[in-house]
Amino acid sequence: MYMFIGRPQSWTTDTSPPTPIDDVQSEFDYWKDMLALKRVQSSDVKAATVRRNWTSGVVYDSYQH
């Protein structure tokens, strides 16, 4: 899998960018706007949460967003 960053120009409205279109011209535009590209391998990915092993008798805090 590859991940890229791009789009150096601002959107018309930053709070609601347009929905991506799946066509040939849009794909060319994505490639043209790429600033950096990185191959992401399974060894580069980690779990997004910390594992807490349950212990009997311990009171745990609730999830806070």
Protein Blocks (a to p, Z undefined) as FASTA:
>chain_A
ZZddehjbccfblmlccdddddfklmmmmmmmpmbdcdddfklpccfbdcddddehiacd
dddZZ
